[in-house]
């Protein structure tokens, strides 16, 4: 395997794990980056740019990272709160009056971030064009009746998160979330990250697609292969389950390689990034990087990683933990340690920070394997980082 990039002394185990992902875990094309205390210590890429192609992954290749972008989206309302522009304990309708319809008048801003708003699914799924138009999605979630009393329980808002967070930001700032991130985070920090890929960057993006993991897994591979619980399998198979309805809020499923989808601003699933951009952003959340001040003040960092939701997830049907916008370390989403916060992307990608160790990691893949929160390839890289500390 022709692996490109650099690894600082002591972090060679990450390179070894990255190589084994290609040799033993079905990787096609991927990149991983790690920062420690604001310094880049791992920056690797290998394989093909397209999951179904032969052109090599380049230093500047970007990919759709699905829900790994949710953590970057969550930074926006937290930074607005830090600046005094958004009150996390205010009703969402303070900024978005239409949202109070159908029993949602008491939904707080923090409920949106902690997946407690009660609207993970829609009575009528949106077409890909409706999901991307910036109007139909917000109107649909504003009119939707909650599945449970908001604030009393949690369930992963897999797709509706796009319109909940995106519209909140637009109402509070007058800017779309993609524009806000570009102007306030990505451009100042020099990050390769977008909600809404600009046309002049389209030549850099690779094609993603499903891949089957190896048929057999040996102890030598180090991959974690756990048979899903029957309840989880049943939830994904049942077309009427809240699980299927939440993940199927866009129907038919969009072509994620379509140019129209890539230019849409969908914070739930449409983030586009390099591994370097993800890791750099998380590094900036917890400390200064390259002469730039940290993004999160200490109080904001505490909000991001203080548990708001925990226990059985009504959508994922396993126990999950969320802070304000971020998944927290736990069995369903293992990160580096108890204080870690971040977000995986369904199929593989992962980004998180661990303030205690000063680590920030970004992993991007074009080969989407089954699983939502604990991809074996990403977990192998996390274990390798842990062994290097």
N, C-alpha and C positions, 0 to 999 in steps of 0.2 A: 504494500500500500504506500503510495507516494503522498506522504503527509507534509504539508507546507506550514510555515509559520515558525513561531519561537516559543520556547519554554524556559523560564528562569530556573537556575539551579535549585534543586529540592522539589520541583513540581513535575519531574519526569514521570511519576506514576500516572499523571493525567494523560500524558501522551500515550503511555502504554495502554491505558483503558480505552482511549480514543481509537487506537489501532485495533484492539480486540473487538470493538463494536463493529468494525467492518469485517473482520475475520470470522466472528462467532455469533453476532447478534443481528445480522441482516441489514446493516447500514448501507445506504446507496451514496448519499452525499450529505455532508454535515460540516458544522464548524462549532468550536467551543472557545470561549474566552473567559478568563478569570482575572479579577483584580484583587489585590490585597493591600489594604491601607492606602487606596488611591493609586497604586502602581500596578500596571498590567504585568502579570506574571505568566499567563498562558494566552496564546493567540494562534489557534490551529484550524486548518481546514483541509478537506480531502474528499475524494470521490468525484461524482459528476454533478454538474450544475442542475441538470434536470433528472428527476427520478427515473425517467424512461429514455435518457439520452446518453451520449458519450462525451460531450464537451466537458472538460474539467471544471470543477468548482474554482473560482478565481478569488483573489484577495478581497474583491468588493462585491461578491455575489450576495444577494439578499433573497429572503424567502418569506412567504406567508407563515406567521408563527401562531395563528389561531389565538387561543385564550391566553397564551403567554403575554399578549399585549394588554390583557385586562389590568395587570399591575401598573403599567405605564399610564393607562387611562385613569386609574384610581388616584394617581399622584395629583391629577388636576384639581378635583374638589378638595383634597387635603391641602394643596398649596393655596387655593382660594380661601380656605378657612384660615390658614396661616397668615394670609394678608388681610384678614378681616372682611372678606367679600362674601363668604358663605358661612352660615351658622349650621353646624352639623346637627344641632338639636332643634332646628326649625322644621316645621312641616314642609314637605316638598312643594306644596301648593303656594307657599310664600313666594317662590320664584316661578312657579309653573301652575297657575290657577286651575287650569283644566284637569290637572292630575287628581284633584280631590273627588272626582266622580266615583260613584258606585262603592262608597265606603272606604275611600282611601284618604280622607281628610286628615287622619292622624298619622299617616306615614311620614317618618322623619327622614332627613337627608342621610343620617347614619344608617337607616334601614336599607336604603338603596345599596350602600357600599357593603353592608354585611349580609346581603342576600336574604333579608327579612321582610321585604316589601310585599311578598305574597303574590307576585305576578310573574312567575317564571314561564308561563305558557299563555297562549292566546286562544280565544274561542275560534278564531279563524286564522289559520296560518297565512303568512304573507308570501307573495311570490318574490323571487330574487329581485325583480325590478322594484317592487314596492319596498322591500327591505332596504334598498340602497338609495331611495329617493330623498331621504331626510325629512319626510313629512308624514308618510303613512305609518311608519313605525311608532313615532312619538304619539300620534293620535290614537293608535290602537292600544298602547299600554295605558294611556291616560283614561280611556273608556273602559278598560278591562276590570271586571269584578275580581277581587282577590280570591285565591284558592284557600287561604286561611286568614285568620285575623292578623293583619300586619303587625310586626313587632313581637309576636308571640312565639314564632318558630322560624326556622330557616330552611331554604331549599335553593340549590344552585340555579341562578338565573342565566342559563347557558347562552341564550341568544338575546333575550329581552334586555339584558344589561347594556347592549348597544344603544338602545333608544332611551333607556332610563338615564344613564350617565351622560350620554351625548346631549340630550335635550336639557338636562339640568345645567350643564356647562353653557350651552347656548343662551338659555334664559338669563343666567347669572352674569354673563360676560358680553353677550352680543357677538361672540365668535364661535365657530364650530370647534369641536374638540380637536380635530386634526389641525386646524389653523393655530389653536392655542398652543398645542404641544410643539408645533414647528417653530413658532415665534418665541415661546418662553422657555422651552427645554431643549429641543433638538438642535436648533440653530446656534444658540449660545454655547452649548457643550460640544458641538460638532458631531452629533450622533446620527448614525444611519438608522432612523426609525420614522415610520409614517403610519397614520391612518389616512389613507387616500394617497396612493403612490403618484408623485408628479410625473407627467409624461416624459420629462427629460431624464428620469431615472429608470424608465421602464426597461431599458436594455440590460439592466443588471439583474433582473429577477429570474429565478429558476422556476421550473415546474415542480409542483408537489403532487403526490399521489399515494394511494395505499400500497403497502408492501406486506407480505406475510413474514412473520418472524420464522427463524429456523424451526424445522419440524420437531427436532429433539434438542434438548438442552442438557448439557453435561455439567457436572460440578466444576469442571475446569473453566467453563465459560463465565462463571460468576453471575450469570443472569438470574434474576428473581422471577420464577415462574409459579404463580399461585393460581389455583383454579378458582374462578369467581364463585361467590355464593349463589345458590339457586335463586334467592330472592332478587339478586342483582341481574342475573341472566333473564329472569322472567320479566323484570321491569323494562329492560331494553327491547324485549320481544313483543310485549303487549302494546298494540297501537293506541290503546286508550289510556295507558298509564301516564302519570304526570311526567315521568322520565322521558318517554318518547315524545310527548307533546312539547316539553321544554326544548329538547334538542331539535324537534321538528317545527319550531316556530317559523322557520322559512321552509316552504315546500312548493315545488321540488327543491332538493338541495342545490345550492348554487354551484356553478363551476368556478372553483376558487382560482383557476388559472386564466379565467376570462378577464380581459382588460377592464371591463366595466365593473366587475367585482373588486378588482385591485384598486381602482380609483375611488371606491365608496368608502365613507368614513364609518366603519363598523367596529367600535371598540371591543365588542364581545368576542369577535372572531377574525377580524380583518387586519390585525397588526402586521406590518411588513418591516423586517429588520435584518441586520447582521447579528451574529452572536456578540460581536464586539460592542455594537450599539446597545444591546440589552444589558450586558455586564457593566458597561460604562455608566448607564443611567442608574442602575442600582448602586453602583459604587458612589455616585454623586448623592444618592439619597442618604447615605450614612457618613459621608465625609468629603473633604475637598479632593478634587481630581484636577490635575493639570492646571493648577493656579486658580480654579473656579471654586467659589464658596459652595458648601454643601447645600443641597436642595431642601432637605428637611431640617427644620430646627429640632432640638431634642424633644420638645413636647409633641411635635408632629410625628416624629419617628415612633414615639410611644403609642400614639393613636393607631399608626399603621399596624403595629404588631401586638397590641393588647386584644385579647380574645373578646369578641363580640357575639359570635355564634359558635356553638359546639354541640356535638351529639349527632343522632341520626338525621341525615340530610334527606328531605322529602323528595328530592330529585335524584341525587346520586345513589341513594339507598345504602349508603355506608356512613359511618361517623366522620364528619368533617369539622375543621376548625377554621374560622375566618376572623381576621381583624377587620379594620375598615378598608375594604377593597382588596385584601391580600389573603391568600391561603397561608395558614400557619403550619409549622412542623407537626407532623403526627403520622399515624399509621397509613392513612389514606394518601397523604402527600408528604413523604419523607424528604426533608431538606437537610441542611448541614447540622443543625442543632436546635435546642428548645427555643432559642430566641430568633430563629430565622423566619423571614417572611418573603413571599414571592408569589409566583403563579406558573403552573404548567399550562401547556397547550395540548389539547386532545390530539393524540397521535405521536407526541414525542417532545416537542420543544419545551424549554424550561428556563426560567430566570428567577433569581432570588438574591437576597443579601443576608448576611449573618453579622450583625454589628459586633458581637463579642469577639469574633476572630478577624474582623475587617475584610471578610471575603464577600465578593460579588461575582456571580456566575451567570453566563448566558450560553445556552446551547440551542442550536437551530438545526433542523433536519428537513430533508425533502421527502423522506420515506416514512409515511404515516402508518404506524402499527396500531393494533387495537389497544385500547386503554385510554383513560382520561387523565389520571393524576400521577401515575408512578411508572413511567416508561422504563424498561430495563436498561436501555442505553444511557438515558439521563442519570439513572440511579448508579450505574457503574462509574460515571464521571464524578458524581457527588462522593461516592466512597473513596475514589482516588484522591480527591481534594482533601478529604478528611485525613487520609493516611499521610498526606504531605505536610500537615500542620504540626 
